[in-house]
């Protein structure tokens, strides 16, 4: 299973994290599939940079975000975009089904 999680980088007492797509069996700082952004918790307010298209792609193919990454995706507005896309696709599917049902009556 593919997960979206944080990979620790930086020196002692100066952590920053990469947000990566990784096989769930890999260690925290092990080999990853793709880096989709970074998170720097030290400054106030903390800095977040996420490639929205790649994050949406990985969520679309079933990658499960960790709790912390889910929170970061929510702050960046990516989970809201994903939710709206799901609603649009469901409505389009329902409309398509109604059209096909009307043709068979």
C-alpha positions in Angstrom: 0.0 0.0 0.0 1.2 3.5 -0.8 1.2 6.1 1.9 1.8 9.8 2.0 4.0 10.6 5.0 6.8 12.8 6.3 10.5 12.1 5.8 12.7 13.9 8.3 15.6 15.9 6.9 17.9 18.6 8.3 20.4 18.8 11.1 20.0 18.3 14.9 17.4 20.8 16.3 16.7 22.1 12.7 14.2 19.6 11.3 12.3 20.0 8.1 10.3 17.3 6.4 9.7 16.2 2.9 6.2 15.0 2.1 6.7 11.7 0.1 4.7 8.9 -1.4 6.2 5.7 0.0 5.5 2.0 0.2 4.1 1.4 3.7 6.8 -1.2 4.4 9.7 1.2 4.1 11.2 2.9 7.2 10.5 6.6 8.0 13.6 7.9 6.1 13.9 5.0 3.7 13.5 4.8 -0.1 10.5 6.7 -1.4 8.6 6.8 -4.7 8.1 10.5 -5.2 8.5 13.7 -3.2 5.4 15.9 -3.5 6.4 18.8 -1.2 8.0 19.9 2.1 7.1 21.2 5.5 9.2 23.4 7.8 7.8 23.5 11.3 10.4 25.9 12.8 9.4 29.4 11.6 6.2 30.9 13.0 4.0 30.4 11.2 5.3 27.1 9.8 5.9 26.9 6.0 4.2 24.3 3.8 4.7 23.8 0.0 2.9 20.9 -1.7 2.5 20.2 -5.4 -1.3 20.1 -5.7 -1.5 18.1 -8.9 0.8 15.3 -7.6 -0.9 15.2 -4.2 -4.3 14.9 -6.0 -2.9 12.2 -8.3 -1.6 10.1 -5.3 -4.9 10.5 -3.4 -6.8 9.5 -6.6 -4.9 6.3 -7.0 -5.5 5.3 -3.4 -2.5 6.5 -1.4 -3.4 6.9 2.3 -2.0 10.0 4.1 -0.7 9.8 7.6 -2.5 11.8 10.3 0.1 14.6 10.1 0.1 14.7 6.3 -3.7 14.7 6.3 -3.6 17.8 8.5 -1.1 19.5 6.2 -3.2 18.7 3.1 -6.2 20.2 4.9 -4.3 23.4 5.7 -3.1 23.6 2.0 -6.7 23.2 0.8 -6.0 20.0 -1.1 -8.5 17.8 0.7 -11.2 20.3 -0.1 -10.3 20.2 -3.8 -10.3 16.4 -3.7 -13.8 16.4 -2.0 -15.2 18.7 -4.6 -13.8 16.5 -7.4 -15.5 13.5 -5.9 -18.8 15.3 -5.7 -18.6 16.5 -9.3 -17.7 13.0 -10.6 -20.7 11.5 -8.6 -23.1 14.0 -10.0 -21.8 13.5 -13.5 -22.2 9.7 -13.1 -25.8 10.1 -11.8 -26.7 12.5 -14.7 -25.2 10.0 -17.2 -27.2 7.2 -15.6 -30.4 9.2 -15.7 -29.8 9.9 -19.4 -29.3 6.2 -20.2 -32.4 5.3 -18.1 -34.6 7.8 -20.0 -33.5 6.4 -23.3 -34.7 2.9 -22.4 -38.2 3.9 -21.3 
